[in-house]
Amino acid sequence: MSKEIAIRFIEEVRENKGAVELLKSKGTLTDKEELAKLFAEIAAESGKEISEEDFAEALKEIDAAVRQKTDAAAADLEVLADEDLKNVAGGGCDWLWFCAQNWMSTKTVG
């Protein structure tokens, strides 16, 4: 249950401009343990008793949910063949003269 409280607290912090600024003022935190400790400190300052361990578990769950969404989105991506990729990038013609002739012959005058 405490993990769920920690998740809700993190969501509240994310929506609170003052709290976001406080997090930014702490610098870049790359370690999840440091982040869990910081969230516990912010929670204590706001009168809530949520442990570092609860925040660590919450961060793991949030990370897993984000990873799952990312993996699902990546699975939906379509791999383009080299020829299709060339056409998307504005290529598709290796012979400039032939492409120019082909383009001019299909253009309507008038």
C-alpha positions as CSV (number, residue, x, y, z in Angstrom):
1,M,0.0,0.0,0.0
2,S,2.8,2.4,0.8
3,K,4.2,1.9,-2.7
4,E,0.9,3.2,-4.2
5,I,1.1,6.2,-1.9
6,A,4.6,6.9,-3.1
7,I,3.4,6.6,-6.7
8,R,0.6,9.1,-6.1
9,F,3.0,11.4,-4.4
10,I,5.4,11.3,-7.4
11,E,2.5,12.1,-9.7
12,E,1.5,15.0,-7.5
13,V,5.1,16.3,-7.5
14,R,5.2,16.1,-11.3
15,E,2.1,18.4,-11.5
16,N,3.4,20.9,-8.9
17,K,5.5,23.6,-10.4
18,G,7.2,24.4,-7.1
19,A,8.1,20.8,-6.5
20,V,9.5,20.4,-10.0
21,E,11.6,23.5,-9.5
22,L,12.9,22.1,-6.2
23,L,13.8,18.8,-8.0
24,K,15.6,20.8,-10.7
25,S,17.5,22.8,-8.2
26,K,19.0,19.6,-6.8
27,G,20.8,19.0,-10.1
28,T,20.8,15.9,-12.3
29,L,20.1,12.7,-10.3
30,T,21.1,9.7,-12.2
31,D,21.0,7.2,-9.4
32,K,17.5,5.9,-8.4
33,E,18.6,5.6,-4.8
34,E,19.4,9.3,-4.7
35,L,16.1,10.1,-6.3
36,A,14.2,7.9,-3.8
37,K,16.0,9.6,-1.0
38,L,15.2,13.1,-2.4
39,F,11.5,12.2,-2.8
40,A,11.4,10.9,0.8
41,E,12.9,14.3,2.0
42,I,10.4,16.3,-0.1
43,A,7.6,14.1,1.3
44,A,8.8,14.7,4.9
45,E,9.0,18.4,4.3
46,S,5.4,18.4,3.1
47,G,4.3,16.4,6.2
48,K,4.0,13.0,4.7
49,E,5.9,10.0,6.0
50,I,6.9,7.9,3.0
51,S,10.1,5.9,3.2
52,E,12.9,5.7,0.7
53,E,12.2,2.1,0.2
54,D,8.6,2.9,-0.8
55,F,9.9,5.4,-3.3
56,A,12.5,3.0,-4.6
57,E,9.7,0.4,-5.2
58,A,7.5,3.1,-6.8
59,L,10.3,4.2,-9.1
60,K,10.9,0.6,-10.1
61,E,7.2,0.2,-11.0
62,I,7.0,3.5,-12.9
63,D,10.2,2.5,-14.8
64,A,8.7,-0.9,-15.7
65,A,5.5,0.7,-16.9
66,V,7.4,3.2,-19.1
67,R,9.6,0.4,-20.4
68,Q,6.4,-1.7,-21.2
69,K,4.9,1.2,-23.1
70,T,8.1,1.9,-25.0
71,D,8.5,-1.8,-25.9
72,A,4.9,-1.8,-27.2
73,A,5.5,1.3,-29.2
74,A,8.7,-0.1,-30.7
75,A,6.9,-3.3,-31.6
76,D,4.4,-1.3,-33.6
77,L,7.1,0.4,-35.7
78,E,7.5,-0.9,-39.2
79,V,10.9,-1.5,-40.7
80,L,11.3,0.0,-44.1
81,A,13.2,-1.7,-46.9
82,D,16.2,0.2,-48.2
83,E,14.4,1.1,-51.4
84,D,11.4,2.4,-49.5
85,L,13.7,4.4,-47.2
86,K,15.4,5.9,-50.2
87,N,12.0,7.1,-51.5
88,V,11.0,8.6,-48.2
89,A,14.3,10.5,-48.1
90,G,13.5,12.1,-51.4
91,G,15.6,9.8,-53.5
92,G,14.4,6.9,-55.5
93,C,16.2,7.6,-58.6
94,D,19.9,6.8,-59.2
95,W,20.0,8.3,-62.7
96,L,19.3,12.0,-62.6
97,W,18.8,12.4,-66.3
98,F,16.2,9.5,-66.4
99,C,14.3,10.9,-63.4
100,A,14.3,14.4,-65.0
101,Q,13.0,13.0,-68.3
102,N,10.4,10.9,-66.5
103,W,9.2,13.9,-64.4
104,M,9.0,16.1,-67.5
105,S,7.0,13.6,-69.5
106,T,4.4,13.2,-66.8
107,K,4.0,16.9,-66.2
108,T,0.9,18.4,-67.9
109,V,1.4,21.6,-69.8
110,G,-1.3,24.0,-69.8
